[in-house]
């Protein structure tokens, strides 16, 4: 998408109206009052956001349930749902610049990344699942000749979706699009610090022809709005991307309510493993920098643990540090910015706390480690590389979700594999080697949902993103994601 800086600046100067709830097709205030939306770019108030009370959430869930039961969407012909989702994708494309700039003002992602990763990805995701609607079939089972057994796929009912602040449109669409494609109703709860672009998406969904009640949005703090959604007996399936602590609470809420199925993507501490025989160490260093520092490290699959073969460790770290120092930290609405803002002051302070702990434990800061551009009023951090990180260190074990890279050396392939798997998480990984056999051994050996080889961060809607260990369960993206949003029903017919 080609846009000039003047267009971005003009959109960024536009006032932003208050964010309200969307329930049964109506834009409403929340009974829980409002909260200020502060832009991470300069720390100033951008607008206000409605806070949904438990009663508001109950109303949204009841609206979604009624819409599902009366069949206004769930029993619409597949070709009809397909046409509506294609219209929504077209509207996302039409308003892509507006959506991207609004999201950047809200969450701080650099605009060069946001245009592709947010509206660009969302439009592609809705088109993908629109095309899947009339290509998903049931089954005829191999039964005796006097029995006809049919396996039907049916929508589950009401889907509650709780999405994070780092890529709200992209991750939101990974959940909303397949759920709607299969005929479900959705109640979406965005993150408090990144709700605005998803509220705009919901408005576009109504414009595209999604009936009122089928897609509802409730905003507000997780401890109130998210909890009420997770406890609702009207929600059949809960899908979530976020922290492990919140994921555990959602499982508890499921047990306390109606045993709704929970699918959780809980982040990671992904290893990026560089062997001495990597085909291009310079390219590997640049990719390693991008893998952790783009979007200020606020990426679920970020390559936050760099494992480097000892024989090249010092030279590779020097190359990496040079690439890192060349990265531009700044206003995420400027195209030249490569590292945008940290989403919130709380997140920034947490990031700096990790760096302080790393130095106390014996790590060495090679570059970065401090707050940046404090004079802007915004929340920025220098891309930070810490060497000498050992498996027992906090920086090796815990997800920072910020621009902080832990570097650890290894002596051979066996140790590299052991270190790669020495984590409670298992979301993503990278391997850099010219040895094809080694690459396949590492792919087989690393416990992660996706393993990149001689690249990092490749993504496409056609392949699943599924965590292992404490990175969660279930899959986003690909046709496999549809399994979360359908029930199997067997029809056993005696002939």
N, C-alpha and C positions, 0 to 999 in steps of 0.2 A: 504494500500500500504506500503510494508516494504522496507525502504531505510535506509542505514547506514549514519552516519555523514560524513564519508570520501567521499561518492558519492555526498552529498550535497555540501561539501566544494569544490570539483573539479568543479562542475557545477557553483558554485558561483564565481570561479576564471576565468571563461571564458569571453572573451571580448564580448561586446554587440554592434552589428552594429547599424547604425543610423536607426531610425524609419521613414518610408516613407509612403506616401499615397498608397492605393490600389484602382485603378479606372479602371474598365473594364478589370480586370485581370492583369494590369500592375502596377509595383511598381514605384512610381513617387516622385520627389521632389515637395514641395509645393511652390506656388508663394508667399506665405507669409513669406518665409524664414524658419529658424529653431529656436528652443529653446533648452536650456540645460535641460537634465533630471538629477535631483539630487536625489541620493538615500537617503531615510530617515535613513538608517542604520548608515551612517557616514557623510552625508552631501556632499559627493563628487559627481562629475559629472560622471554619468554612461554612457551616450551616448547623442545623440541629437534627436530631434523629429521634423518632418516636420510640418509646419503650413499651413493649407489649406486656400487659399484666397476664397472670395465669388465666383470667377470664377471657382476655383477648385471644390467647392461644387456643383455648377451648372452643371459642367461636370459629376460629380459622379451621381447626380440625373438623368441627361439625359441618362446616361448609364444604370441605373437601370430601367428607364422607357422604353427604347428601348428593354432591355432584357425581360421585362414583356410583352410588346406588341407583340413581335415576337414569344412568347410562348416557348422559349428554356427551360424554367423551369416551367412556369405557366401551360403549356399544356402538360408537360411530364406526362406519366402515373403514377398514384399514386405509383405503385410498384417500378417504377424507382426512384422517389424521396426518397422513403423509403430506397432503397438500398444505395443511396448516403449518406443519413444522418447516416445510420449505419456505413458506411465506415469512415465517419468523427468521429463518437464516438470512433471507434477502433483506429484511429490515435491520438486522444486526449489521450487515455489510453497509447498508445505506447510512447508518448512524455510527459507523465504526470510529471515526475520529472523535466524535462527542463522547462515546462510551470509554474510549481509551484515555482521553484527557481527564474525564471525570474520575476514573479509577486511579490515575496517577496522583491527582490532587488529594485523593482519599487515603491511598496506601503507600505512595512513594516509589513504586516501580519505575525504572527509567523508561521513557516514552518509546525509545527504539525497540525495547523488548515488549512493552505493553501492547503495541499495535498488533504484533503477530500473536503473542501469547494470550491476549485477552479477547477482543472481538474477533480477531482472525481465527483463533482456535475455536471459539464458541460457535461461530457460523459454520465452520467445517464439521463440528461435532453434531449440531442439529441436522445438517444435511446427511451425515453418515447414518444416523439412527432413523431419519425419515425414510431413507432408502431401504433400511432393514425391515421396516414394518411389514411389507407385503412379501417378504422373503423368508420369514420364520415360520416353519411348518410344525404341525404335530406329527405323531407317529402311528403306524399300525404295527402292533406287536405280533411276533411269530407264535401264534396260539394254535391249538387244535382246530380242525376245520369246522367244528360245530360252535366255535366261539369267535366273535369279532371283538378284539381289544384295541381301543383307541386311546392314545395319550394326548390330551389337550394341554396347551399352554394358556393359562389365564392370568390376567393382571392380579396383583396381590391386594390392591385396594388403595390405601392411603400411605404415601411415602413421606416420612419426615426427613429432611435433609439439612444438616448443619455443616456449613462450609467455612474455611479459614479466610484470613485477610491477605495472604500473599498473592494469590491469583484467583480472585473471587469469581470472575466470569468463566475462566477456563475450568476450574475445578467444579464450580457450580453447574456448568453445562455437562460435565462428565456424569453428573448425577441426575439432573433435571431431564436431559434429553432422552436417555433410555427409559426412564420411568414414565414419561409422557408417551413415548413411542409405543409402549406396551399397553397403554390405556389406563394407567393409574392417575390418581390425583396426587398433588404435591403440596406440602407445606414447607416452605424454605425458611431457615433461620440463618441469615448471614452473620459474619463477625461484626461486633460493634464498631470496629475501626475500619471496616471496608464493606459498607452496605449499599452505597449510593448507586454503583453501576448495576447491581443486581435488582434494585428497585426499578431502575430504568428498563432493564430487561423484562421485568414482569409487565410493565406498561406496554412494551412492544409485543409481548405475547398476547395480550388482550386485543391489540390492534390487528394482529395476525389472524385472530379468530379462535383462539383457545377460549372456551366458554368460561364465564365467571364461576368461581369456586373450584375450578380444576387446578389452578396455580395460585397459591396464596403465599404472601411473604409477611413474616412477623419479625420485627427487629427488637433489639434490646440486649441486656446483659445475659450472659450464659447462665448465671446462677439463678435467674428468674425465668427468662423466656426459653432458654434451652432446656432447662430442667422440666418446665411445664410441657414442652413438646415431647420430651423423652418419656414422661410419665403418662401421656395421653392414651386412654384406651382406644381412641379412634385411629391411632397410628399403627399400621401393620408391620412396617419395615422402617428402620432408622438407619440412615447412612451418614457417615461422619468422616471428616478429615481434620486432624488436629493433634493435640497432645495426648500422651499416654494416660496422664492423670485424669483428663476429661473422659477419655475412652472408657476407663475403668468405672467411672461414675455412671456413664450411660448404660453399661452392662448391669449395674446395680439397679438402675431405674427400670430397665426392662424386666428384671426379676420381680421388682416391686409392683409392676403394673400388669400388663397382659402378655408377658413373655414375647414381646415383639422381637423379630430378628434384628440383630445389629451387625452392620458391616463397617469396619473401622480401618481407616488408613492413618497410622499414628506416627509418621515421620521416620527418621533414620539417622544413622551415624555412618554414612556410606564410605567404604574404603575405595581409594583410587590408587591402584598398584602399578608402579613403574619399574620394569625390569631393565637391566643394562642394555639388553638387545632390542629395546624399543626402536621402531623404524625411523623415527624422527624425534629426538629428544627436545628440540626447540619447539616443535609443534605440540608435544606432550606438555611442556611447561606452560605454554599459552593456554592450552585447553584446561589444564589443572587450575590456573588462575580464574578462568571464566567459570569453571565448575563450582567454585566456592564463592566468588566475589560478585558475580552478576546478581542483580536484585538484592544487593547488600547481604548475600548469603541466605536470604529468606526463601529457600527452595527445599521442598521435602527431600528430593533426591540429591541434594548438594554433595559434592565430593569433599566432605569435611575432614576425612582422615587420609592423608597422603602417605602411602607406604613406598619407600624408595630403596632400591637395592644399594647396599653399603658402598659398593665400588664406584658408584656415580653420585652418591648422596650430596657431597659438597658442591660439585659442579652443577648438578640439577637444581639444587636450592638456589644457587646464585642466579641461574637462568630464570627460575621462577620469580625470584625477588625483583629482578630487572623488569620482567613482564608486568608484575604487580605494580611497581612504582610508576609505570607508564599509564596505568588505568586512571581515568578521570572521575573523581568523586565530586558530585555537585547536584545542582538542581535537576531533578529527574525529568522536567519538562523541556530540557535542552537536549537536542539530538546528540551532541558530542559527549554527554554524560554516559559513563559506562557502569558506574556504581551509584545507585540512587540513595534515597533516604531509608533509614530504619523506621519501621512502621510506627513506633510509639516511644516515648521517653522511658517507659518501664522496660521495653525490650532493649533499648540502648544501654540502660544501666545494667541489665542482666548480662549483656554481651561483655561489657567492661569488667564485670565481676568475674567472668570466666578467664579473662586475660590475667587479672590479678592473681587468681588461684593458680593459673598455669605457671607464672613466674615463681610463686612461693613453693611450688612442687618441683622446681628445677628446670622448667622449660626456658628456652632462650628466644626472645623476640628478635626476629630478623628484620622485620619491617612492620610499621603500623603500631597498633596497640592503644591508640588514643581516640578521643572524640574529635571530630573534624567539623569545620565550618560553624562553630558555635555562635559566631556573630550573626548568622542568618536567622537564628531563633529556631531553626529546624533541627532534625535529629539525624546526624551523619556520623559515620565511624570510618576511620582509616582501615583499609584492607590489611589484615594482620596475619603474619606467618609466625608460628611458634615451632621451633625444632626441639629435639630431645624429649619429645612426649612419649611417655611409657604407658603400657596398658593399665597400670593402676591409677594413672592420673585422671582427674575429673574431665579434662579436656578430651581425653581419648574415649571416655565412656558415655558422656552425656551430650545430647543434642543442644547446640548453642542457638541455632537458627539465626545466625548473624555472620558477618564477614571475618570469621576467625578459622584459620586452617591449622590443624595439628599434623606435624610431620614426624614420622617414625621410620627408622631404617631397619632393613632386614638383610640376612646373609644369603638365603637360598629360597627356592620355591616353597619348600615345606614350611619354613618360618613365615613366608609371605601369606600362605593360606591360613596358617594358624592365627596370625594377627588380623587378617581380614575378617575371620569368623569370631574373633574375641570381642563380641558385642552382643547386647541384648536385642539389637535391631537387625533387620534384614530387608531393607527396601531396595537399594541399588548398589552398584559397584562398577568400577572401571579396571581394565587390565590393558597394559601397554607392553607388547612384545611382538617380535617378528617370528617367533616360534609357534607355528600353527598348533602343534600338539600341546604345547604348554597352554596356549589360549584355551583350548577345549578342556584341558584338565582343570584350569582355573574356573571356567564357566560351570563345570560339573561340581567343583568343590566348594565354591562360594555359595553360602546360603543367602540368597537375595532374590527379589522378584524380577530384577532386570540387571544384566551384566553387559556393560559396554566394552567393546574391544577396539583399541586404537582410536577411540573417540570418547566423548563424555557428553551425556545429556540428549542423545537422540530420542525423539518422541514423535509418535504418530497415533492417531485415534484407532488405527487398525490393530494395534498390539496392546495386550493388557498391562496394567500396572497393578501388581498384587504384592503385598508385603508378606514376609515370613517372620517368624518369632514375634517379638513385640512391636513389629511394624504393622501388625494388623491382619486382616482376613478379607476375603472377597477380592474382586477385581474391579477397577475402574477402566473404562475404554474397551474397545473391541466388542465383538459379539458376545464374548464371555460375560460382559457386564449385564447383559439382559437376564442372566440367571438370577440376579438379585431381585428383579422386579416382576418375576412371573412365578406362579405356582403350577405344579403338574397335577393334572386330574385324569385318572384312569376311568374310562367307560368300558365296562365288561358286559358284553351283550351275548346272551345265549341265543343261538340261531336255531 
